Amino acid sequence: MFEPMLEADRTFKERWLFFLDDYADEDELPLYVALSELADHLVQRFKKGDTAGFIKVFEVVERWHTSGDRYVREAATIGLLEDLQNHLGGNGRKRKASSTQAMEFEVWLGPQSRRWWDKLDRYWDGDRDALMEDN
């Protein structure tokens, strides 16, 4: 799952290596933790104005949504997109993905990623069925 992302964003490699070292004794890597690290990394880059390569990064996220198995699709939404929304304007219980920063971030989302981004908004606005596959 992460190989294409490491190719798309080489600046994440250092954090990835720290992650691998931290969880070297685990039987299975906690990929949601890695996705949270990736979200934080991308938001830090965004806030510094360093968005070079974001098109490639979000092409990978789009592939996760369109070609990944159920786990990968779910992780792309809950592990990455939701964390991005939280970092870009979340205020605890209710997310504010419509914040200015989040809206600026949306330009890189592909069609399926954008669909799930919007579903997260609906979910946090009270639509508990929004994250179902067929909604």
Buried (B, 14 or more C-beta within 10 A) or exposed (E): BBEBBBEBBEBBEEBBEEBEEBBEEEEEBEBBEBBBBBBBBBBEBBEEEEBEEBEBBBBBBBBBBEEBEEEBBBBBBBBBBBBBBBBBBBEEEEBBBEBEBBEEBBEBBBEBBBEBBBBBBBBBEEEEEBBEEEE
